[in-house]
Amino acid sequence: MLHIAVGIVQRGQQVLISQRLAGKPGAGQWEFPGGKLEQGERVTRALRRELDEELGIQILDHQPLMRLVHHYPDRTVLLDTWRVRHWSGEPRGCEGQAIRWCPVDDLAQAGLLAADRPLIAALQWPACYGFTPDDWSASDVLAALPRLTQDAGLIRLRLPRVSDAEYRALVMRLIEQGGLRIAVDRPDIDWASVVSAEQRLALHLPGYAVATAGSAPPDWARGGCIVSSHDPQTCVQAREWGAQALVLGTARSTPSHPDQPPAGWAGLRTLADAAGLPCYAIGGLTPRDLAVARWSGCFGVAGIRGFWPQLR
């Protein structure tokens, strides 16, 4: 397996991409800059070396974003991805390659290498994902929203005690209010009649539901599809179905799953590496755990109690 240090060089809402040179695999396609580690080299040292050689810049600050394994027909690569926001020097194609700044929202149409495409979701999706408690009503959600942890830009409406009619009405109201990205977990509701072409409603499914979810995600789920997974097989099924992100658990023991032994950070890292998709870590976490989650290979954190201050 080739271990690749990848730099997401970001300037505001734009990231730097470079074009593969003729004679290389994937020639003409675009990629995030970086390269393979040399024997015994640390990933951060390889990142600094590669961006200096390829772009002529010296990194001043770098933070882990995520890790993933991608299988090409002839090789397997581990992408160890780091976000770079501060550097010295003016980026240029030092090896003769074309480079350009691409808006994050345009990356899906940029012609990226297959291995790099899953990284798009990690750049476009909120890093913190809050679930509503199972025993809440629609009115509980509306009352609590002003106190939602500010970091949570995405919420999952997990409300098993709420009827489909109330659930649908709540989603419509939240869409009208704006300001949050919403993930629903009731695919049988006619969401196509609720959302317009400009709105981005996400779908969240448990891992066992992927087998009966159809051959591909529904058209109305323009905000993306998320699948909960606790094992490698479900990760593969979710990826092949068309999920854009996974929720992996559990990092720690939780009140909602007291009998489920936690995988721990090492277990999550193993799952995240092989998942091939951006992953949220879950299990007794709060937004303050984001840094350690990224060291474990996940790009974000999800949770219940830690995202609603009144529950802590």
C-alpha positions as CSV (number, residue, x, y, z in Angstrom):
1,M,0.0,0.0,0.0
2,L,1.3,3.4,-0.9
3,H,1.1,5.9,1.9
4,I,0.3,9.4,0.4
5,A,0.6,12.7,2.2
6,V,-2.1,15.0,0.7
7,G,-2.3,18.8,1.2
8,I,-5.7,20.6,1.0
9,V,-4.2,24.1,0.4
10,Q,-7.2,26.3,1.2
11,R,-7.7,30.1,0.7
12,G,-11.1,31.1,2.0
13,Q,-13.6,28.9,0.1
14,Q,-11.2,27.9,-2.6
15,V,-8.7,25.0,-2.7
16,L,-5.7,24.5,-4.8
17,I,-5.7,21.5,-7.3
18,S,-3.1,20.4,-9.8
19,Q,-3.3,18.5,-13.1
20,R,-1.6,15.2,-13.6
21,L,1.2,15.3,-16.1
22,A,1.3,13.2,-19.3
23,G,2.9,9.8,-18.7
24,K,1.5,9.5,-15.2
25,P,-1.5,7.4,-14.1
26,G,-4.6,9.5,-14.5
27,A,-2.8,12.0,-16.8
28,G,-5.0,15.1,-17.4
29,Q,-7.1,14.6,-14.3
30,W,-6.9,16.9,-11.3
31,E,-5.8,16.1,-7.8
32,F,-4.9,17.7,-4.5
33,P,-1.1,18.1,-4.3
34,G,1.0,15.7,-2.4
35,G,3.0,12.5,-2.8
36,K,4.2,9.3,-1.3
37,L,6.2,9.0,1.9
38,E,9.8,7.9,1.6
39,Q,11.2,5.0,3.6
40,G,10.9,5.9,7.3
41,E,9.6,9.4,6.7
42,R,6.9,10.9,8.9
43,V,3.8,12.0,7.1
44,T,4.0,15.7,8.2
45,R,7.6,15.8,6.9
46,A,6.5,14.3,3.6
47,L,3.7,16.8,3.4
48,R,6.1,19.8,3.8
49,R,8.6,18.3,1.4
50,E,6.0,17.5,-1.3
51,L,4.3,20.9,-1.2
52,D,7.7,22.6,-1.4
53,E,8.8,20.4,-4.4
54,E,5.5,20.7,-6.3
55,L,4.2,24.2,-5.4
56,G,7.2,26.0,-4.0
57,I,5.5,26.9,-0.8
58,Q,6.6,26.4,2.8
59,I,3.9,25.2,5.2
60,L,3.4,27.4,8.3
61,D,0.4,25.5,9.7
62,H,-1.2,22.2,9.0
63,Q,-4.1,20.2,10.6
64,P,-5.3,16.6,10.0
65,L,-8.5,16.4,8.0
66,M,-9.1,12.7,7.4
67,R,-7.6,9.4,6.1
68,L,-9.0,6.9,3.6
69,V,-7.9,3.9,1.6
70,H,-8.6,3.7,-2.1
71,H,-8.2,0.7,-4.3
72,Y,-7.1,1.2,-7.9
73,P,-7.0,-1.9,-10.2
74,D,-3.2,-2.0,-10.0
75,R,-2.5,-0.4,-6.6
76,T,-3.9,0.6,-3.2
77,V,-3.3,4.0,-1.7
78,L,-3.8,5.4,1.8
79,L,-4.5,9.1,1.5
80,D,-3.4,10.9,4.7
81,T,-5.0,14.3,4.2
82,W,-4.1,17.6,5.9
83,R,-5.6,21.0,5.6
84,V,-3.1,23.8,5.0
85,R,-4.4,27.4,5.6
86,H,-1.1,29.2,6.2
87,W,2.1,29.1,4.1
88,S,4.8,31.3,2.7
89,G,5.6,31.7,-1.0
90,E,3.3,31.9,-4.0
91,P,2.0,28.5,-5.3
92,R,3.2,27.6,-8.8
93,G,3.6,24.4,-10.8
94,C,7.2,23.7,-10.1
95,E,7.1,20.4,-12.0
96,G,5.4,21.9,-15.1
97,Q,1.9,20.9,-14.0
98,A,-1.0,23.2,-14.3
99,I,-2.5,24.4,-11.1
100,R,-5.7,26.4,-10.3
101,W,-7.8,27.6,-7.4
102,C,-11.2,25.8,-7.4
103,P,-14.2,26.9,-5.3
104,V,-15.1,24.1,-2.8
105,D,-18.6,23.9,-4.2
106,D,-17.3,23.3,-7.7
107,L,-15.0,20.4,-6.8
108,A,-17.5,17.7,-8.0
109,Q,-17.2,19.1,-11.5
110,A,-13.4,19.6,-11.4
111,G,-12.4,16.2,-12.9
112,L,-10.7,15.0,-9.7
113,L,-9.0,11.6,-9.5
114,A,-11.2,8.8,-8.2
115,A,-9.2,8.6,-5.0
116,D,-9.6,12.3,-4.3
117,R,-13.4,12.5,-4.9
118,P,-14.5,11.3,-1.5
119,L,-12.6,14.2,0.1
120,I,-15.1,16.6,-1.5
121,A,-17.7,15.8,1.2
122,A,-15.2,16.3,4.0
123,L,-14.7,19.9,2.7
124,Q,-18.3,20.7,2.0
125,W,-20.1,19.1,5.0
126,P,-20.2,20.6,8.5
127,A,-17.6,18.9,10.8
128,C,-20.1,18.6,13.7
129,Y,-23.3,16.6,13.5
130,G,-25.9,16.7,16.2
131,F,-28.6,14.1,16.7
132,T,-31.9,14.9,18.5
133,P,-32.7,12.7,21.5
134,D,-35.1,9.8,20.9
135,D,-37.7,11.0,23.4
136,W,-38.1,14.5,22.1
137,S,-41.2,16.0,20.4
138,A,-41.3,18.4,17.5
139,S,-41.9,21.2,20.0
140,D,-38.8,20.1,22.0
141,V,-36.7,20.5,18.9
142,L,-38.0,24.0,18.1
143,A,-37.5,25.1,21.7
144,A,-33.9,23.7,21.9
145,L,-32.6,25.0,18.6
146,P,-31.5,28.4,19.9
147,R,-29.3,26.5,22.5
148,L,-27.9,24.0,20.0
149,T,-24.1,24.0,20.2
150,Q,-23.1,26.5,17.6
151,D,-20.5,24.2,16.0
152,A,-23.2,21.8,14.8
153,G,-24.1,22.9,11.3
154,L,-25.9,19.6,10.6
155,I,-28.7,18.0,12.7
156,R,-30.3,14.6,12.4
157,L,-34.0,14.6,13.3
158,R,-34.1,11.3,15.1
159,L,-37.6,11.4,16.5
160,P,-39.2,7.9,16.7
161,R,-42.1,9.2,18.9
162,V,-43.2,11.8,16.3
163,S,-45.8,10.9,13.7
164,D,-44.9,11.2,10.0
165,A,-47.2,14.2,9.6
166,E,-45.6,16.0,12.5
167,Y,-42.1,15.0,11.3
168,R,-42.8,16.4,7.8
169,A,-44.2,19.6,9.2
170,L,-41.2,20.1,11.4
171,V,-38.8,19.6,8.5
172,M,-40.8,22.1,6.4
173,R,-40.6,24.7,9.2
174,L,-36.9,24.2,9.7
175,I,-36.3,24.6,5.9
176,E,-38.2,27.9,6.0
177,Q,-36.1,29.1,8.9
178,G,-32.8,28.3,7.3
179,G,-29.4,28.3,8.9
180,L,-29.0,24.6,9.5
181,R,-28.5,21.6,7.3
182,I,-31.0,18.9,8.1
183,A,-30.7,15.1,7.8
184,V,-33.9,13.0,7.9
185,D,-34.2,9.3,8.6
186,R,-37.6,8.6,7.1
187,P,-37.1,7.9,3.4
188,D,-40.7,6.8,2.8
189,I,-42.1,10.3,3.3
190,D,-42.6,12.2,0.0
191,W,-39.7,14.6,0.5
192,A,-39.6,15.4,-3.2
193,S,-42.8,17.5,-2.7
194,V,-41.1,19.3,0.3
195,V,-37.8,20.4,-1.0
196,S,-37.0,22.6,-4.0
197,A,-34.2,22.2,-6.4
198,E,-32.1,24.8,-4.5
199,Q,-32.6,23.1,-1.1
200,R,-30.3,20.5,0.3
201,L,-32.0,17.9,2.5
202,A,-29.8,15.0,3.6
203,L,-30.8,11.4,4.2
204,H,-29.4,9.3,7.1
205,L,-29.9,5.6,7.2
206,P,-28.8,2.9,9.7
207,G,-26.5,0.4,8.2
208,Y,-29.0,-2.5,8.0
209,A,-31.4,-0.3,5.9
210,V,-29.0,0.0,3.0
211,A,-29.9,-3.4,1.6
212,T,-33.5,-2.3,1.1
213,A,-32.9,1.3,0.2
214,G,-33.0,0.8,-3.6
215,S,-30.1,0.8,-6.1
216,A,-29.0,4.3,-5.4
217,P,-29.8,7.3,-3.2
218,P,-33.1,9.1,-3.9
219,D,-33.0,12.2,-6.1
220,W,-34.4,14.5,-3.4
221,A,-31.4,13.8,-1.1
222,R,-29.4,16.6,-2.7
223,G,-27.8,17.3,0.7
224,G,-26.1,13.9,0.6
225,C,-26.6,10.5,2.2
226,I,-25.1,9.3,5.4
227,V,-25.0,5.7,6.7
228,S,-24.3,4.5,10.3
229,S,-21.8,1.7,10.4
230,H,-19.9,-0.3,13.0
231,D,-18.2,-2.9,10.8
232,P,-16.2,-3.0,7.5
233,Q,-18.8,-4.9,5.5
234,T,-21.5,-2.2,6.2
235,C,-19.0,0.5,5.2
236,V,-18.4,-1.3,1.8
237,Q,-22.2,-1.7,1.2
238,A,-22.8,2.0,2.0
239,R,-20.0,3.1,-0.3
240,E,-21.2,0.9,-3.2
241,W,-24.8,2.2,-2.7
242,G,-23.8,5.8,-3.0
243,A,-23.4,7.2,0.5
244,Q,-21.2,10.3,0.8
245,A,-20.3,9.9,4.5
246,L,-20.5,7.4,7.3
247,V,-21.0,7.6,11.1
248,L,-18.7,5.3,12.8
249,G,-18.9,4.2,16.4
250,T,-18.5,4.0,19.1
251,A,-15.5,6.0,20.4
252,R,-16.6,5.7,24.1
253,S,-19.4,4.1,26.1
254,T,-22.7,6.0,25.9
255,P,-25.9,6.2,27.9
256,S,-27.9,5.4,24.7
257,H,-26.0,2.2,24.1
258,P,-24.8,1.0,27.5
259,D,-24.4,-2.6,26.5
260,Q,-22.3,-1.9,23.4
261,P,-18.5,-2.1,24.0
262,P,-16.7,0.9,22.5
263,A,-14.3,0.4,19.6
264,G,-12.1,3.2,21.0
265,W,-10.1,5.6,18.9
266,A,-7.8,2.9,17.6
267,G,-10.7,0.8,16.4
268,L,-12.3,3.8,14.7
269,R,-9.1,4.6,12.9
270,T,-9.0,1.1,11.5
271,L,-12.6,1.4,10.3
272,A,-12.1,4.9,8.9
273,D,-8.9,4.1,7.0
274,A,-10.7,1.3,5.1
275,A,-14.1,2.9,4.7
276,G,-13.2,4.9,1.6
277,L,-15.5,7.7,2.6
278,P,-15.4,10.7,5.0
279,C,-16.5,9.6,8.5
280,Y,-18.0,11.1,11.6
281,A,-16.9,9.6,14.9
282,I,-19.7,9.0,17.4
283,G,-19.9,7.7,21.0
284,G,-20.0,10.1,24.0
285,L,-18.4,12.9,22.0
286,T,-18.8,16.7,21.9
287,P,-17.4,19.3,19.4
288,R,-14.4,19.5,21.7
289,D,-13.4,16.0,20.5
290,L,-12.9,17.1,16.9
291,A,-9.2,17.3,17.0
292,V,-8.7,13.8,18.4
293,A,-11.3,12.4,15.9
294,R,-9.3,13.8,13.0
295,W,-6.2,12.2,14.4
296,S,-8.2,8.9,14.3
297,G,-8.9,9.4,10.6
298,C,-12.4,10.8,10.9
299,F,-13.2,14.3,9.5
300,G,-16.0,15.1,12.0
301,V,-17.8,14.2,15.2
302,A,-21.4,13.3,15.8
303,G,-23.4,12.9,19.0
304,I,-26.5,13.6,21.1
305,R,-25.9,14.9,24.6
306,G,-22.7,16.7,23.8
307,F,-24.4,18.9,21.1
308,W,-27.4,20.0,23.2
309,P,-26.1,22.1,26.2
310,Q,-29.2,21.5,28.3
311,L,-28.5,17.7,28.3
312,R,-24.9,17.8,29.6
